[in-house]
Amino acid sequence: MKSISYGHLGMTNSLSNKKFIDDTVVYSENPEELFYLGMEKMKNIDLIKHQMNIIKTKHTWINRVNGLERIL
């Protein structure tokens, strides 16, 4: 999430991490395939801005604290 917030393309080999952030995160269990998928999308500025906006609005410390308060 930190990398996405700084403007890097979101990529992961973990399906749960992809689902946690957003479906636009580049995902593959195979590291080689993940690399090539990321290279294809690394210049997609609209995708990167979208991911940055998801992090900015939904994955902040305030949202986490509020979520914990609801649980408790």
MDTraj code that builds the backbone (N, CA, C; nanometers):
import mdtraj as md
import numpy as np

residues = "MET LYS SER ILE SER TYR GLY HIS LEU GLY MET THR ASN SER LEU SER ASN LYS LYS PHE ILE ASP ASP THR VAL VAL TYR SER GLU ASN PRO GLU GLU LEU PHE TYR LEU GLY MET GLU LYS MET LYS ASN ILE ASP LEU ILE LYS HIS GLN MET ASN ILE ILE LYS THR LYS HIS THR TRP ILE ASN ARG VAL ASN GLY LEU GLU ARG ILE LEU".split()
xyz = np.array([
    [0.0815, -0.1192, 0.0000],
    [0.0000, 0.0000, 0.0000],
    [0.0861, 0.1258, 0.0000],
    [0.1962, 0.1202, 0.0693],
    [0.2843, 0.2374, 0.0736],
    [0.3365, 0.2696, -0.0655],
    [0.3779, 0.1677, -0.1396],
    [0.4289, 0.1907, -0.2749],
    [0.3217, 0.2497, -0.3659],
    [0.2009, 0.1975, -0.3562],
    [0.0913, 0.2517, -0.4364],
    [0.0672, 0.3976, -0.3999],
    [0.0699, 0.4297, -0.2724],
    [0.0441, 0.5680, -0.2300],
    [0.1495, 0.6646, -0.2839],
    [0.2682, 0.6138, -0.3158],
    [0.3743, 0.6971, -0.3735],
    [0.3737, 0.6969, -0.5257],
    [0.2749, 0.6303, -0.5877],
    [0.2618, 0.6347, -0.7318],
    [0.3181, 0.5162, -0.8079],
    [0.3445, 0.4069, -0.7373],
    [0.3917, 0.2861, -0.8050],
    [0.2740, 0.1947, -0.8351],
    [0.2869, 0.1164, -0.9392],
    [0.1832, 0.0221, -0.9783],
    [0.1681, -0.0857, -0.8722],
    [0.0453, -0.1123, -0.8327],
    [0.0189, -0.2178, -0.7352],
    [0.0291, -0.3542, -0.7992],
    [0.1171, -0.4382, -0.7456],
    [0.1388, -0.5736, -0.7966],
    [0.1542, -0.6673, -0.6778],
    [0.1049, -0.7899, -0.6920],
    [0.1184, -0.8859, -0.5837],
    [0.1103, -1.0291, -0.6359],
    [0.1645, -1.1210, -0.5568],
    [0.1479, -1.2629, -0.5866],
    [0.0525, -1.3270, -0.4862],
    [-0.0163, -1.2435, -0.4095],
    [-0.1107, -1.2901, -0.3084],
    [-0.2526, -1.2485, -0.3479],
    [-0.3385, -1.3451, -0.3694],
    [-0.4756, -1.3162, -0.4083],
    [-0.5491, -1.2391, -0.2987],
    [-0.5220, -1.2707, -0.1727],
    [-0.5893, -1.1990, -0.0637],
    [-0.5479, -1.0520, -0.0602],
    [-0.4217, -1.0213, -0.0911],
    [-0.3794, -0.8813, -0.0968],
    [-0.4483, -0.8085, -0.2106],
    [-0.4624, -0.8741, -0.3233],
    [-0.5322, -0.8128, -0.4373],
    [-0.6760, -0.7804, -0.3992],
    [-0.7455, -0.8761, -0.3384],
    [-0.8845, -0.8546, -0.2988],
    [-0.8962, -0.7473, -0.1915],
    [-0.7970, -0.7383, -0.1031],
    [-0.7994, -0.6400, 0.0051],
    [-0.7910, -0.4978, -0.0492],
    [-0.7114, -0.4785, -0.1531],
    [-0.6924, -0.3438, -0.2071],
    [-0.7962, -0.3152, -0.3146],
    [-0.7891, -0.3857, -0.4281],
    [-0.8778, -0.3554, -0.5403],
    [-0.8496, -0.4560, -0.6512],
    [-0.9479, -0.4815, -0.7350],
    [-0.9295, -0.5769, -0.8447],
    [-0.8333, -0.5289, -0.9525],
    [-0.7968, -0.4011, -0.9509],
    [-0.7050, -0.3500, -1.0531],
    [-0.5590, -0.3802, -1.0214],
    [-0.5315, -0.4310, -0.9031],
    [-0.3945, -0.4664, -0.8668],
    [-0.3494, -0.5817, -0.9553],
    [-0.2310, -0.5697, -1.0122],
    [-0.1768, -0.6732, -1.1003],
    [-0.1424, -0.7951, -1.0147],
    [-0.1921, -0.9108, -1.0572],
    [-0.1756, -1.0323, -0.9777],
    [-0.1339, -1.1508, -1.0638],
    [-0.0415, -1.2271, -1.0118],
    [-0.0076, -1.3581, -1.0657],
    [0.0706, -1.4336, -0.9596],
    [0.0443, -1.5629, -0.9472],
    [0.1219, -1.6450, -0.8544],
    [0.2616, -1.6718, -0.9077],
    [0.2771, -1.6646, -1.0389],
    [0.4043, -1.6900, -1.1041],
    [0.4855, -1.5600, -1.1095],
    [0.6032, -1.5542, -1.0446],
    [0.6823, -1.4307, -1.0420],
    [0.7218, -1.3797, -1.1804],
    [0.7536, -1.4697, -1.2710],
    [0.7923, -1.4266, -1.4054],
    [0.6739, -1.3618, -1.4780],
    [0.5581, -1.4241, -1.4680],
    [0.4379, -1.3684, -1.5302],
    [0.4009, -1.2351, -1.4649],
    [0.4138, -1.2272, -1.3327],
    [0.3848, -1.1029, -1.2610],
    [0.4739, -0.9899, -1.3108],
    [0.6008, -1.0189, -1.3319],
    [0.6943, -0.9193, -1.3836],
    [0.6480, -0.8662, -1.5188],
    [0.6159, -0.9564, -1.6097],
    [0.5759, -0.9137, -1.7444],
    [0.4405, -0.8422, -1.7451],
    [0.3477, -0.8857, -1.6624],
    [0.2203, -0.8155, -1.6518],
    [0.2414, -0.6733, -1.5989],
    [0.3290, -0.6615, -1.5009],
    [0.3611, -0.5294, -1.4464],
    [0.4294, -0.4396, -1.5481],
    [0.5191, -0.4970, -1.6264],
    [0.5870, -0.4178, -1.7296],
    [0.4881, -0.3658, -1.8331],
    [0.3864, -0.4452, -1.8646],
    [0.2852, -0.4029, -1.9615],
    [0.2033, -0.2843, -1.9099],
    [0.1818, -0.2793, -1.7788],
    [0.0919, -0.1789, -1.7213],
    [0.1630, -0.0663, -1.6478],
    [0.2949, -0.0670, -1.6432],
    [0.3669, 0.0309, -1.5611],
    [0.3542, 0.1750, -1.6100],
    [0.3166, 0.1954, -1.7348],
    [0.2998, 0.3314, -1.7880],
    [0.1525, 0.3728, -1.7943],
    [0.0638, 0.2899, -1.7414],
    [-0.0795, 0.3194, -1.7421],
    [-0.1100, 0.4171, -1.6281],
    [-0.0990, 0.5445, -1.6574],
    [-0.1133, 0.6490, -1.5556],
    [-0.2537, 0.6484, -1.4951],
    [-0.3550, 0.6256, -1.5759],
    [-0.4919, 0.6232, -1.5226],
    [-0.5100, 0.5111, -1.4211],
    [-0.4537, 0.3948, -1.4492],
    [-0.4606, 0.2820, -1.3562],
    [-0.3879, 0.3159, -1.2261],
    [-0.2705, 0.3726, -1.2371],
    [-0.1925, 0.4071, -1.1177],
    [-0.2653, 0.5135, -1.0348],
    [-0.3238, 0.6131, -1.1006],
    [-0.4002, 0.7157, -1.0278],
    [-0.5212, 0.6546, -0.9583],
    [-0.5861, 0.5602, -1.0264],
    [-0.7012, 0.4923, -0.9659],
    [-0.6581, 0.4181, -0.8389],
    [-0.5489, 0.3442, -0.8475],
    [-0.5002, 0.2711, -0.7307],
    [-0.4607, 0.3659, -0.6185],
    [-0.3977, 0.4772, -0.6531],
    [-0.3603, 0.5763, -0.5518],
    [-0.4850, 0.6305, -0.4821],
    [-0.5902, 0.6556, -0.5594],
    [-0.7136, 0.7075, -0.5017],
    [-0.7788, 0.6060, -0.4085],
    [-0.7750, 0.4774, -0.4444],
    [-0.8287, 0.3719, -0.3577],
    [-0.7555, 0.3728, -0.2237],
    [-0.6242, 0.3797, -0.2277],
    [-0.5458, 0.3822, -0.1037],
    [-0.5783, 0.5076, -0.0232],
    [-0.5873, 0.6209, -0.0914],
    [-0.6130, 0.7479, -0.0234],
    [-0.7490, 0.7493, 0.0471],
    [-0.8488, 0.6903, -0.0155],
    [-0.9830, 0.6989, 0.0402],
    [-1.0226, 0.5829, 0.1304],
    [-0.9714, 0.4630, 0.1030],
    [-1.0198, 0.3458, 0.1762],
    [-0.9191, 0.2811, 0.2704],
    [-0.7920, 0.3114, 0.2559],
    [-0.6914, 0.2404, 0.3348],
    [-0.6043, 0.3381, 0.4126],
    [-0.6698, 0.4183, 0.4947],
    [-0.5971, 0.5131, 0.5785],
    [-0.5944, 0.4613, 0.7223],
    [-0.5088, 0.5186, 0.8024],
    [-0.5022, 0.4792, 0.9430],
    [-0.6333, 0.5124, 1.0135],
    [-0.6951, 0.6226, 0.9763],
    [-0.8229, 0.6605, 1.0369],
    [-0.9283, 0.5536, 1.0078],
    [-0.9339, 0.5069, 0.8841],
    [-1.0296, 0.4010, 0.8495],
    [-1.0021, 0.2739, 0.9282],
    [-0.8766, 0.2416, 0.9482],
    [-0.8409, 0.1220, 1.0254],
    [-0.8851, 0.1353, 1.1707],
    [-0.8583, 0.2509, 1.2294],
    [-0.8974, 0.2739, 1.3694],
    [-1.0488, 0.2681, 1.3826],
    [-1.1197, 0.3313, 1.2901],
    [-1.2659, 0.3269, 1.2945],
    [-1.3164, 0.1841, 1.2812],
    [-1.2551, 0.1045, 1.1965],
    [-1.2929, -0.0356, 1.1817],
    [-1.2695, -0.1144, 1.3102],
    [-1.1579, -0.0892, 1.3752],
    [-1.1303, -0.1570, 1.5029],
    [-1.2299, -0.1157, 1.6100],
    [-1.2651, 0.0120, 1.6120],
    [-1.3648, 0.0588, 1.7101],
    [-1.4991, -0.0098, 1.6886],
    [-1.5388, -0.0306, 1.5641],
    [-1.6652, -0.0981, 1.5365],
    [-1.6622, -0.2428, 1.5864],
    [-1.5456, -0.3060, 1.5717],
    [-1.5330, -0.4452, 1.6167],
    [-1.5409, -0.4544, 1.7693],
    [-1.4749, -0.3605, 1.8348],
    [-1.4714, -0.3632, 1.9814],
    [-1.6027, -0.3159, 2.0357],
])
top = md.Topology()
chain = top.add_chain()
for i, resn in enumerate(residues, 1):
    res = top.add_residue(resn, chain, resSeq=i)
    for name in ("N", "CA", "C"):
        top.add_atom(name, md.element.get_by_symbol(name[0]), res)
traj = md.Trajectory(xyz[None], top)
